[in-house]
Amino acid sequence: MALNLEKERAHIAPYAREHWNTHGPGDARPTALKIIRDQCLDEKLGGRVVLITGGTSGIGLQTVRALHVTGADVYFTGQDAQKGAEVERMLRQDGSPGRVKFIQMALDSLRSVNKAAVEFLQLSSNQLHILICNAGIRGYPKGITEDGFELHFGINHLGHFALFHAVKHALLSAITPGFQSRVVCLTASGHRQSGIRFHDINFDADDEYEPLLGYAQSKTANIYMALEIERLYGPSGLHGFAVHPGGILGTGLNRRTPESQISAIIEDPVVARRMKSAEQGAATTAWAAVSQELNEHGGLFLEDCQRSEPWAGDMTPLAPGYAPHILDREKAVRLWDMSLDMIGRSSAEEV
């Protein structure tokens, strides 16, 4: 199956950016809740099950909030059990009939991921319609996960890759003619800075580690994961989407990035206008997860609630577009196979 990134766009671009007058966070660009309302999905997805990583703050929290309004049962993960319980109590007050449940999980530990997956499958009776791989880190100093992988690659990619495989059978068994299952992998424009460093994926040979290069590699990995899910399982009705939410203010993603660096970027008026609130940043994720326009249309890179186009070379931070290297099928397959080995799974399981 060929990659779908170059297909006709018109019938699935209801929020085309050329019609926006952007003024920065809180402007007229859609929020996740607006996506749900535009799709007329308030309390319409009863019986559907959604699992979202990193749902206790930022765009993850806003994604959980919006999808809970649909009436679906929404499960969300995070590391902080107390914060997760507080968010769970808050969301139960929105009046939605769907279940909302926090599950503690640390993406830097394959043991924790597998434990959380078992808990989720027990709670959801082995049902899952939508998996949203939202959590992530950016700009961390050099370090390794519990399993010995470079932090950005291990958390942003391998943790989610392991989670997908732990719940894959639930996604496949939930497919119906009326609604095919979906996996939404969040990425970033930073993917344009690096492909996959197959020669040194954990930066073992680098004397001077570059945190943003580690982040860039992991974001390319997120895209490859989504596209390979589509290639392998799309014909069966399980679709993969790569989503770039945009530049977001007020999230924990940049907690390790010096404030001076962030200020220097957003002081550019062009960049400032492109920035979004957390509610707006969750909009493309919500659109990828539930929009009727995307039925049977996986294998896509999405941003600004529309299908993205190739990057035009604009070096302004947050300029739209995807890098050519994400179209490299051979490297996507190579990463998939390598990742299976890293999480201790066999390629025979893909049959």
FENVENMO-V833369 format. One record per residue. N is the residue number from 1. PHI is phi in radians with two decimals (none if undefined). Layout:
# FENVENMO-V833369
n & phi
N & PHI
N & PHI
This chain:
# FENVENMO-V833369
n & phi
1 & none
2 & -1.34
3 & -1.07
4 & -1.69
5 & -1.13
6 & -1.77
7 & -1.24
8 & -1.03
9 & -1.87
10 & -0.98
11 & -1.36
12 & -2.28
13 & -2.27
14 & -1.28
15 & -2.12
16 & -0.96
17 & -1.16
18 & -1.16
19 & -1.66
20 & -1.63
21 & -2.03
22 & -1.40
23 & -2.25
24 & 1.89
25 & -0.93
26 & 1.51
27 & -1.34
28 & -1.40
29 & -1.11
30 & -1.18
31 & -1.77
32 & -1.06
33 & -1.15
34 & -1.12
35 & -1.02
36 & -1.07
37 & -1.19
38 & -1.12
39 & -1.48
40 & 0.98
41 & -1.92
42 & -1.00
43 & 0.97
44 & -1.80
45 & -1.95
46 & -1.00
47 & 1.64
48 & -1.45
49 & -2.18
50 & -2.18
51 & -2.17
52 & -2.20
53 & -1.54
54 & 1.13
55 & -1.73
56 & -1.69
57 & -2.78
58 & 0.99
59 & -1.23
60 & -1.11
61 & -1.07
62 & -1.17
63 & -1.20
64 & -1.03
65 & -1.05
66 & -1.19
67 & -1.26
68 & -1.14
69 & -1.09
70 & -1.25
71 & 1.58
72 & -1.23
73 & -1.42
74 & -2.00
75 & -1.90
76 & -2.41
77 & -1.98
78 & -3.10
79 & -1.55
80 & -1.57
81 & -1.14
82 & -1.15
83 & -1.13
84 & -1.06
85 & -1.15
86 & -1.15
87 & -1.12
88 & -1.04
89 & -1.10
90 & -1.08
91 & -1.24
92 & -1.17
93 & -1.56
94 & -1.44
95 & 1.50
96 & -1.25
97 & -1.31
98 & -1.28
99 & -1.34
100 & -2.35
101 & -2.55
102 & -1.56
103 & -2.24
104 & -1.29
105 & -2.75
106 & -2.00
107 & -1.27
108 & -1.54
109 & -2.47
110 & -1.09
111 & -1.09
112 & -1.15
113 & -1.07
114 & -1.17
115 & -1.12
116 & -1.12
117 & -1.10
118 & -1.07
119 & -1.08
120 & -1.06
121 & -1.09
122 & -1.19
123 & -1.19
124 & -1.67
125 & 0.98
126 & 1.05
127 & -1.98
128 & -2.75
129 & -1.85
130 & -2.42
131 & -1.95
132 & -2.05
133 & -1.58
134 & -1.76
135 & -1.14
136 & -3.13
137 & -2.24
138 & -2.60
139 & 1.31
140 & -1.36
141 & -1.15
142 & -1.03
143 & -2.92
144 & -2.25
145 & -1.36
146 & -0.99
147 & -1.69
148 & 1.61
149 & -1.76
150 & -0.91
151 & -0.95
152 & -1.09
153 & -1.16
154 & -1.17
155 & -1.43
156 & -1.20
157 & -1.86
158 & -1.11
159 & -1.04
160 & -1.24
161 & -1.07
162 & -1.15
163 & -1.10
164 & -0.99
165 & -1.19
166 & -1.26
167 & -2.02
168 & -0.97
169 & -1.10
170 & -1.21
171 & -1.14
172 & -1.21
173 & -1.30
174 & -1.52
175 & -1.16
176 & -2.32
177 & -1.04
178 & -1.41
179 & -2.66
180 & -1.52
181 & -1.21
182 & -2.42
183 & -2.14
184 & -1.97
185 & -1.90
186 & -1.37
187 & -2.25
188 & -2.82
189 & -1.12
190 & -1.08
191 & -1.05
192 & -1.19
193 & -1.46
194 & -2.85
195 & -1.46
196 & -1.54
197 & -1.51
198 & -1.06
199 & -1.28
200 & -2.80
201 & -1.14
202 & -1.77
203 & 1.03
204 & -1.20
205 & -1.59
206 & -1.55
207 & -1.28
208 & -1.98
209 & -1.35
210 & -1.92
211 & -0.95
212 & -1.27
213 & -1.27
214 & -1.10
215 & -1.11
216 & -1.06
217 & -1.03
218 & -1.16
219 & -1.29
220 & -1.14
221 & -1.07
222 & -1.05
223 & -1.17
224 & -1.02
225 & -1.07
226 & -1.08
227 & -1.21
228 & -1.26
229 & -1.03
230 & -1.13
231 & -1.11
232 & -1.39
233 & -2.12
234 & -0.93
235 & -1.08
236 & -1.56
237 & 1.85
238 & -1.97
239 & -1.95
240 & -1.98
241 & -2.32
242 & -1.80
243 & -2.15
244 & -1.77
245 & -1.34
246 & 1.79
247 & -1.47
248 & -2.07
249 & -1.59
250 & 1.39
251 & -2.08
252 & -1.54
253 & -1.02
254 & -1.73
255 & -1.09
256 & -1.75
257 & -1.56
258 & -0.93
259 & -1.02
260 & -1.11
261 & -1.18
262 & -1.13
263 & -1.08
264 & -1.10
265 & -1.29
266 & -1.39
267 & -1.26
268 & -1.18
269 & -1.06
270 & -1.14
271 & -1.16
272 & -0.99
273 & -1.22
274 & -1.43
275 & -1.11
276 & -2.25
277 & -1.37
278 & -1.07
279 & -1.10
280 & -1.27
281 & -1.13
282 & -1.46
283 & -1.13
284 & -1.17
285 & -1.06
286 & -1.08
287 & -1.10
288 & -1.12
289 & -1.34
290 & -2.28
291 & -1.13
292 & -1.24
293 & -1.11
294 & -1.71
295 & -0.96
296 & 1.13
297 & -2.23
298 & -1.44
299 & 1.26
300 & -2.12
301 & -1.76
302 & -2.06
303 & -2.71
304 & 0.94
305 & 0.99
306 & -2.79
307 & -1.26
308 & -1.41
309 & -2.12
310 & -1.02
311 & -1.09
312 & -1.54
313 & 1.64
314 & -1.11
315 & -1.50
316 & -1.11
317 & -0.93
318 & 1.31
319 & -1.07
320 & -1.29
321 & 2.06
322 & -1.88
323 & -1.34
324 & -1.04
325 & -1.17
326 & -1.28
327 & -1.53
328 & -1.41
329 & -1.07
330 & -1.05
331 & -1.25
332 & -1.10
333 & -1.15
334 & -1.07
335 & -1.13
336 & -1.01
337 & -1.13
338 & -1.13
339 & -1.16
340 & -1.00
341 & -1.12
342 & -1.12
343 & -1.65
344 & 1.37
345 & -2.02
346 & -1.74
347 & -1.12
348 & -1.12
349 & -1.24
350 & -1.38
351 & -1.25
